[in-house]
Amino acid sequence: MQAYIEQLGRQAKEAARQLATASTERKNAALNAAAASLRLHANDLIEANRKDVESVREAGKPDSFIDRLMLDEARIEGVAQAIEAIATLPDPVGRQLMSTERPNGLRIERVAVPLGVIGMIYESRPNVGADAGALCLKSGNAVILRGGSESLNSTRIIVECMKEGLREADLPENAIQMVDTTNRAAVQHLLQCTDYVDLVIPRGGKGLVSLVRDQAKVPTLLHLDGNCHTYVHQRADLTKAAAIVKNAKLRRTGICGATESLVVDRAVAGDFLPGLVDSMAGCEFRGDADAVAIDSRIKPASEEDWDTEYLDSCLSVKLVDGLEEAMNWVSDHSSAHTDAIVTEDPDAAAAFLTAIDSAVVMHNASTQFSDGGEFGMGAEIGIATGKMHARGPVGLEQLTSFKYLVHGDGQTRA
């Protein structure tokens, strides 16, 4: 297994050298050809995905898990459009980030360059492979994809479509590779492949991210779980708040930007909660004693609920006495992914946006907008919840580093 991973790494490193100098036109041609290939092979992909879905359904996986795995014509078209959107974005490679001239005449530039070889480890969503492949290609990076075993059949088709795009543009097809095995030892070897891999990005649940954090020798860009909060302030428009909370929780329950915890000012909770529960049929509410006292349909919450990423139709509810208590509660329990305030008070909004130290903080909007596509990035490779190199949705610019170019005319240093 170690030899297999090192072979992928060697191939990726050589491809990365070629891709780093590829023109924007060729990279865009490869992306557009890959999108066309996905459409052409949509039926093959749906059939492969059907096998994956049947396998996890037989294994008793929950509906939310199956939803993340499932592909249909509409979702495949969405993947193809996301790839095409990336092709329309400015090329991040070669951007001049700084330029200065020193008193001795040296001219110094800082320019954006690809990171090199990226290992992408992700779980059930097969579309992540397409997004990651497209983003890495456009940013001049080679990528080694290690999708979850449950999406292996789907990933094979997606990777072959991406390779077809590379071949049509006369770019190295090893710029996008997959770890085509369910052997878990492959992940450990990828995490320790320091000779060839420059960065590993995990995208999945807390268990996967913890594994990567604990075992990696390669630098990592971590995305912890999405325990996202929406806070309904006492000066919120309650009609607007109800629509936002419903969308933030139920639009797609299995994504990392879904609201998992609702925080409500006690002053408006009596007016707000019963109508909200009415409007969110099929969602289980778990609240503190005061929330339960307002509406008996809300079940008592345990201490564990306040820190749980449900990824399902379940929502914890905490009542607070004002902005300060709300900010303290969110700060204590948030996973630093995405948190939101709903209020018509600009001062309260400004305080919340400043005080909450999450990668994305929102005012009067659904947390489900925490997404690279919605941010105009075309797509994202993940949401980074750390503070080094990249934070929030990781798109093209975040997949580059920089180097200094120094231009002289015979200068020597005394």
N, C-alpha and C positions, 0 to 999 in steps of 0.2 A: 504493500500500500504506500509506503514511503517513496519507493521508486516511481510509482505511478504519479503521485502528487508532484514530485520533483520534475518528472517529464512534462507535466502540464505547465509547471512553473517556467522551465527553460523555454518552452514554446511560446508562452505568454510574454516572457522578457524580450525575446527576439521580435515578436510582433509589436510590442510596445515601442521598440526602437524605430521601427518603420512607421508606425502610426503617429509618432510624435512629430514627424516632419510632413505628414500628409496634408494636402491642401484642404481648405474648407469645402471646396466644390466636390472633391472625391468623398469626403466624409458624408456630406449631405446626400450624394448620389447613393451611397451605401445604405443610408437610413431610409430613403424613399423606396429603394429596391426591397429592403427588408419588410417595410410596411406592405408593399404589394405582394410579397411572398406570403405574408400572414393571411392576407385576404384570399389568395389563390389556394392556400392549404387549410382554409378554415374548417372544412369538413373533416379533414384528417385530424386537426387539433381537437375538434369537438368529440370525435370518436376516442381519441387518446384520453381526453379529459373524462369522458364517461367511464372509462375503466378505472381511473383514479378515484372518481366519486363513488363508484360502486364499492370499491375496496374499503374506503373509509366509512361508508355507511354500514357495511357489514361489520366493521370493527366497533360500531356503536358510537361514533363521533357525534357531537351535538350539531344541530342545524346551523348554528353560527359558524362552526368550523367548516361545514360543507359549503356554506355560502361563500366563504373566502376562497375556497378551492375551485368552485364551479365556473366554467366558461360557457358562454353561448355566443350566438352571432353578434349580439349587441355589444357584449363585453370585448370580444375579439376586435370588432370595429373600433371600440374605444382605445384598445391597445395600439392598433395601427395608427389611429389619429394622433395619439400621444407621441409616437415615434416621429411622425411627420411634423408635429409641432416642434420637436427638438431640432429638426433639420432647419426650421425657419429662424431659430434663435441665433444671436451673435456667437461667433466662435470665441470661446474664452482663452484659447491658447495664443500666446504672443501679445496679449494686451500689455501696454506700457502702464505700469502701476506707479512709477516714479521716475523722474529724470532730474539730474542736478549736474552742475559743472563746478568743479573744485577750483580754488585759486591757482593751483599748479597746472590747470588746463585739462585735467582728466574729466571726461564726461561719463557719468555713471547712470545706468538705467536699471530699474527693477522690472522684470517682465514675467508674465504668467507662463508656467510650463506644466505639462502633465505630471501627475504623481508617479506613474509608471505602471505597475501591475497591482490590481485590486482584487482581493478575494471577497466575494459576496456570499454570505451564508444566510439563508432565509428559510422560512417554514412554508406554510401551506399555499400561499398565493402564487400561482405560476406566472401571473403578469409581472411580478417583480423582476423576473429574469429578463423580460423584454425591456422594461424601463431601465434596469441597471445596464444592460448591454448597450442600449441606445445612448444613455448619458455618458458611459465610459468611452464609447466610440467617438462621440462628438468632442469630448474633452481630451482626446488623444491617449486614453489609457486602455491597456488590455485588461480583461476581466476574466476571472475564473469563478463560475457560478456553482454554488453548492446548494441546490434547492432541497426542500424536504422530501423524504422518501415517498410521502403520500402523493406528490405531484410529479413523480419521475417521468411518467409517460408524456404528460403535457409539456414538461420542460424540454424533453428531447426534440419535439416538433418545433417549439419556439426557437431553440438554439439553432436548429438547422435552417430555419427561415432567416435568422440573423446572419448566419454564415453565408447563405445564398446572396444576401445583400452585399456582404464584404467581397465575395468573389466577383459579382457583377461590376463593382467599382474598382477591381484590381487592387484590393487591399488584403492584407494577410488574414486568412480566415481564423487563424489561431488567436486573433485579437479577442474573440469571444469563444470561450470553452466552458464545458460543464464537467463537474465531477460525476461521472456516470456510474455510480455505485451507491448502494444503501449501507455500505460498511461504515460504521460510525468512527472507525479509526481514521478515516479520511479527513474528518474535521480537525482532529488533533494535529495531523501532519500538516494540514494547510495552515493552521494557526502558528506552526513552528517553522514554516518554510522561509526563513529569513534571507536565504540567498537569492530568492526570486520574487517574493511578494512584498510590496511596499506598504500596503494598508489592508486591513480586514474590516469589513463592515457587517455586523450581524443585524438581521431584521427579523424579529419574532418575539416570543414571550420572554418572561423574566428568566426562565431556566436556560434558554439558549444564550441570552446576553450574559448571564452569570458565568456560564461555561466558557465563553469567549474571553471574558474579563480575567478569569482565573488561570486559563491555560495558554493564552496567547504570548508568544515571544515577538510576533510581528506587531507593529503599532495598530491600534484599533480606533474606530470611531463608533462610540456606543450609543445605542438607542434603548433606553430603559422602558419599562411598561408605561402605558398611557392612562394613569389614574387622573383623568381630567375633571375639573370642577367648573360648574356654572353657578355664579352667585347672583341671586335676585335681591337687589338693594331695595330699601324701603321707598325710594323714589323711582322705582321702575314703572314703566308702562306695562301693566300686568297682562294685557292682551298680547303685546309684543313679546313679553317674557315667556308666556305659555307656548307660543309658536317656536321661539328659539329653543327652549328646552326640549320640546317634542322632537324637533329636527336633530338637535345635538345628540339625543339619546337613541332615537329609533330609525333615523334615515338608513344607516347601516350600523348595526350594533357591533360588528366584528372588527371595526377599524380602530387604529390606535388613537384617533382624534375624537372618538365618541365620548360624550360626557358620561362619567360613571358616578359622580357625586354632585348632588344639588344642595346648595347652601342658600337658605332663605332668611331674610330679616323677619324676626318674630312679629314686627309691627304689621306686616302684610301677609303673613303665613295663613291666617284664617281665611282671608279672602282669596288667596291664590291656590292653595293646595287642593281643595276639593274639585275645583274645575279642572285643574291639571290632571288629576287622577282620572277624571271622567274622559278626558281627551286622549289619554294614552292607554287605551284598552290593550290588554295582553302584557303590559309592563308591570313587573313586580316592584313595589316600593318598600324599602326598608329604612325606617327612620328612628330618631331618638324618641324619648318618651313624650315630649311635647308635640312632635309631629304625629305620633300615633293617637294622641288625645284629640287632635283636630280631625282626623279622618281614620276610622277604624280599618279601612282597607289597607292602610300602611302597616306593615309588619314590623315588630321590634328589630332593630339592628343590633348586631354584635360588634364588639370592638374591631374584629377583623374586617367588617364591611367598610370601614372608613379608609382602608388602604388596599381595597380589592379592585383590580381591573376585571370587570365581569365579562366583557366582550359578548354580552347577551342582553336580553330584555329585562334588565334589573337596574335599579337606581337607588343609591343611598340618599337619605335626606337629613340634613342637619340644620336646626334653627339656631340663629345667633342674634345677639343684641347689638346690631350696628356694624359699621364698616370695619372698625378696628378688630373686633372679635372675628369677623369673617376673614380678614386678611391673615390673622394669626392661624386660624383653622386651616385655610388653604395652604399656607406656607408649611405647616406641620405635616400635612397629609398628601400634598401633591407630589407626583413623580417628576415634576419640572418639565412636563411635555407641553400641555396647553391648558390654560385656565381663562375664564371669561367672567365679566361683570355685565349685568343688565341694569341700566339706570339712565334716568334723564338728567341726573346731576353731574355736570361736567367736572366739578371738583372731586367728587367721589370717584368718578371714572379715572381721572388723572392720578389720584392717590393709589388706586388699585393697580393701574398699569405700571406705575413706578415701583411699587413695593413688592409685587409678586415676581419672584426671580425664576420664572419659567422661560423656556425657549420661545414660546409664543404666548402672548397675553392679548385678549380681545375685549372689545367694548361693543355691546349690543349686536353680537353676531354669534352664530352657531360655531361651536368648537370643531365641527366637521369641515370647516374651511381650512383647517391646519393641514395643508397639502401643497406639495410643490406645484402641481398643475394649477391650483387655484391662486397660487402666488405668482403666476406668470412664468414659472420655470420650465414649463412644458411637461415635466414629470419630476419625480424625486427618487433618490436612491434610498431614502429613509429620513427620519427625523432625529437629529442629534440632540441629546439632552445634556451633554457635557458643555464645557466652556472653552475648550481648546480647538483651534483650527477652524471648526465649523460648528454652527449652532442652529437649531430649527431645521426646516426642510433643506436637504442637501441636494443641490442641483449642480449645474455645470460649473459655475465659478468655484464652488466649494470642492470640486474634484481636481483643482489645480493647486500647485504650489508656486514658488517663484524662484528665480535666480537673478544674480546681478551680472550685467554686462558692462565692462569697463573699457572705454575707448581712449587710447592715448596717442601721443605723437613723439615717442622717444623718452618720456619722463622716467627718471630713475629716482629712487628714494635715498635721501641723505642718511 
